[in-house]
Each structure stands twice: as structure tokens, then as C-alpha cells.
Amino acid sequence: MWWRKVKTFGELIKYEHTVFALPFAYAGSFLAARGWPEGRVLFWVTVAMFGARSAAMALNRLIDRAIDAQNPRTANRHLPRGLLSVGEVLLFTLFSVALFALAAWELNPLAFRLLPLALVTLVVYPYTKRFTWLSHLVLGLAEFYAPFGGWIAVTGRAELPAYVLGLAVGLWIAAFDIIYAIWDLDFDRQAGLFSIPVRFGLKGALRISAAMHVLTILLFVAFYFLDRRGPYYLVGVVLTAALLFYEHRLISPEDLSRLNVAFFNVNGMISLIFFLFTFLDTTLIKA
């Protein structure tokens, strides 16, 4: 039945992970508008994020299907199990890209001109683990476009605060992707794949991830001064810093049992809390 197929595609793209990026796209829009953006802008930002994220996840599954089939952690994914065909996922990818392109076109000329850069990043990222341990930073670049794109959707201009905000979010994502890669450390070594945990070991990877999260907070603080934000935004940054500190306290080279909590629960809370206090800062502060 069609609804089962829809559910299967929802599982393929892990729609629940939207919590990592969509709130930051909204945050970029609210910050740029210094209040509520136009309803049509929020609508097309939502469509753009759905299209971009769906295309990114589907591409990742398509490109990595042979690797996923060999990895015990990913062998049960939809393509290795035959729950979806390559053709079906390819069509879904093309539909998602078209949706992304339509949203960019409807937003403004700059958003549409930047579309190829975002798409190239989405296509290149899955291949990077095959030749460089900097793959996490390429994923960060892909996520950079969430707040950056949200800002451009409102202003139609690539301004310095948008770059700072995008870089902060990109580093945040890249740092917790390093933590995520720890799950596959042994497999990646055996398969000849590249990652920061493979290159620098478990302790080195955790140190690098922590340092990148420190840079994330410093960039959020820099944005506070650069964009002259209010107290609610600053409270959001302080809470984000506290959650990142807690995340790194949850895991250690000797105890990785809470890796799932650190990756999914804490980072999901960070994105929601950051948007909540951004929302308060851009709406209540004007009242």
C-alpha cells in the first residue's frame, strides 16, 4: 500500500533527525528578520529544508549502499535489505532536488544562485570518507547552509553575521559527526575508510570534537556582539554551552555506553533550545 511506501521513505531519510537542522534554518530567518519573517518565506524555507535534507539522506544511502551492506551497524538499512530499489530511491532523490530548487527559486535570486553549491556539497559528502578524514567538515559545510540559507531567504543578501552563524552551526554538526563516527571505528579501519577517529584514535577524536564545540560557542558569542543580539539569545548560548559540556561528560574512551544519548538526545535538545531563545530574542525583545 502507498502509505507503507511513504513510511518506508520516511524511515530512509530519518525524518526525526530534522530536529538537528530545521530549527537552525528557522533561527537564521528570525534573526535576519529581527522578528517574524513573512509567512511565505517560512513556508519556502521549510520546503527547501525538506527537499535538501531528503535529497542528502537519499544520496547518502544510494552512494553508500555497498558499504552499508558490509557494515553490521547498517546492514539492515533499506537498500541492503531490498526494501527499496535503487530506482525508487533515485526517483525520490530527483523529486527532492526539484523541491529544493523550486523553493530556492521562490525565495529570491541569491538563494537560487547558491543552489548549485549546496547540491555539490550534498553529492560530494558521501564520497569523502573514501579519501579524507576531513569528511566531517564537508558535512559541516552542508549544514552551514541551514542558518545561512534561512538568513538569505529573508534578506536576499550574504551578510557577515550569516557567515558567522552558519560557521558556528557547521562546526557543531561536524563535531558531533566525529562522535557519531566512533560507532564505526573498527569497521572503518578494516574497510580502509577515513575519519577523524580512524586518523587520530578515540582519545584524539574526542579532544578534537570538544575543541570544535568550544569554537562553536565562541562563534555564537561573536554573533551576539556582531548582530547586537539581546539577553534571550545570550541565555540560549549559555544553555547550549552547558549542554555541549554535558555531552562530552557523557562519553569517554573508557565508557562509550551513553554514546547514543550524547548524539541524539543532547544534540536534539541543543537545536530546539537555541531556536526557542532565538525566537524569544527576536519577538519579545521588540514588544
Number of C-alpha atoms within 10 A of each C-alpha: 5 7 8 9 12 11 10 15 20 13 13 19 19 14 14 11 13 15 16 20 22 24 24 27 27 24 27 28 30 26 27 26 18 17 18 15 18 12 9 11 19 20 13 21 27 19 19 29 24 20 23 27 26 27 27 23 17 23 23 18 22 20 15 16 19 13 17 19 17 13 14 11 12 15 16 14 17 20 21 20 12 10 13 16 13 13 10 11 20 15 12 18 21 16 15 23 22 16 21 26 22 16 25 23 17 16 23 17 14 17 24 18 13 14 18 12 12 17 17 11 18 23 16 17 22 20 14 19 19 15 12 14 18 16 23 26 20 19 22 24 22 26 30 28 30 29 31 29 32 33 30 23 30 22 17 16 17 15 13 13 20 25 18 22 27 29 23 28 29 25 27 26 26 26 26 24 20 24 23 18 17 21 15 18 20 11 17 20 14 9 13 12 19 21 27 25 26 21 16 14 14 18 13 15 22 23 14 17 24 21 13 20 24 18 16 26 20 15 19 24 19 16 21 18 13 12 14 10 18 17 15 19 25 20 16 23 23 16 17 23 19 12 18 23 14 13 20 19 11 18 18 14 11 8 9 13 11 13 19 15 14 23 17 16 12 17 22 19 16 23 20 20 19 22 23 16 21 30 22 18 23 22 16 12 14 9 5
